[in-house]
Amino acid sequence: MPLLSGKPIRLMVFLAAASGLGILARPQPRQTALTMWVCADTNARTYRDPQPGGGPSLMDQFEARTGNSVVVDLIAFRGLDARLTSLFMSQSDAAVPDVVEIEIGSVGKYFRAPIDEVGFLPLNNFLFRSGMLDRIVASRLAPWSKRGVIFGVPSDLHPVTLTYRKDLFDQAGVDLEAPRTWPEFQDACLKYQQYWADHGVPGRRAMELYTATPDLLITMLLQRHVNLVDGNDRLHLSDARVAETLAIYAQMIAGPKCIGIDTGPGAGLPFRDMVDGRIACLLTPDWRVGYLKQYAPELAGKVRMRALPIFIPGDSTTSTWGGTMMGIPRRAKNPEVSWQLIQFVSMSKEGLIARYNHSMILSPVKDSWKDPIYQQPDAFFGGQKVEELFISLGPDVPVRFMTPNSVTAQTALALVLNKAFEYVKAHNGPDGLDDACAVWLDEATAEVHQWIEHGSFGQ
């Protein structure tokens, strides 16, 4: 069962909504020029660039509607974190941005402080009185919240699918739509690889899978509703599902049943590997589809998309990978105007169209999914309506929590993944792997507990 459903999230929101009332009661000066910090080039272009066909940019549309201009500053992830953390810790009068985007891998550090000292403004009341609370997919509020207090509005949902080279699998006589479970999928991929080995391409692997970083393993764990650290900072590295999933994943990247291989580190290299046939399928959150089209136009008509296989009944046929929130610093000059900007960018019809046109990212606002922009066949995928597939998976996107200790737990999992990878290589198979994984994860749990206790504020 999911760790947190929509109803408990809404209950916590109602309980926490009063926390923002005192802040909202202070006088609000008029502001005519706003500053928004963003951490991704795609997002900066979404806000700054003219619309296809020469229409006004999203920020020009906002200024025309409200009279408030916006300066969009693109700042690299680490630089943005360093500058923002410095501003939050400083008591100086240095100007803070009016709206800030934070990437999901960075947000946990901002939640280390007690709730009333977190540098972002609580948004529960904004969401409630605007009617947006029930319009956003509830699970997507969890990464940006601490104990029911919401500090960021999601810009995305990022359901995950699997995109594959239908032409290559068809040549091998393998129907990749048929497998329902990951073990069945692995067997189908082994059949694919054997075909190509018999036809003079022995190095061809079926899938992109990382051997040194746990990103894709975490994506699979989320399918099973497992967060390494939950919203109450409870650690789940020792969960039996983690050991089981790790053992299955290790056999997909090493040993006689290996179907996966690392792709190149550059932004476009995974997609070029797919063009070359070095791999034939990869996991595709919605944001990755835009990159696929950008870096691999030769694949037009050759690829198809499907839902993810599962491990056991009850798992989700999708997951989530990546994400960005929009937040308001507590010391922002005019939170009401900052909120207007967030609403326009994340929740308006204009924002929906701009984000889709620049990145194909699915909105987390459920009622927007009825828009015709999401109903069109996609020639790149052979006429398949891939946005409809993303929408069908949207309600099942699992909850993902991000806490100050999430990155620590992910680092521990990466070390255990490396041990499992080397074990399968050394033993040329999985004999004894399940027990070994359980031991390694118990050891990792004890170590991470020490870090959690050391860094706790007692909140």
Secondary structure, DSSP 8 states (H G I E B T S, - for coil): --SS-HHHHHHHHHHHGGGGHHHHTS-----SEEEEEE--HHHHHHHHS-BTTTB--HHHHHHHHHS-EEEEEE--HHHHHHHHHHHHH--S-----SEEEEETTTGGGGGSS-GGG-SB---HHHHHHHT-TTTB-GGGGGGGEETTEE--EES---BEEEEEEHHHHHHTT--TTS--BHHHHHHHHHHHHHHHHHTT-TT--SEE--SS--HHHHHHHHHTT--SB-TT--B-TT-HHHHHHHHHHHHHHSSTT--EE---SSTTHHHHHHHHTS--EEEEEHHHHHHHHHH-GGGTTTEEEE---BSSTTS-S--B---EEEE-BTT-S-HHHHHHHHHHHHHSHHHHHHHHHHH----SBGGGGGSGGGS--BGGGTTB-HHHHHHHHGGG-------TTHHHHHHHHHHHHHHHHHHHHHHTS-TTHHHHHHHHHHHHHHHHHHHHHHH----
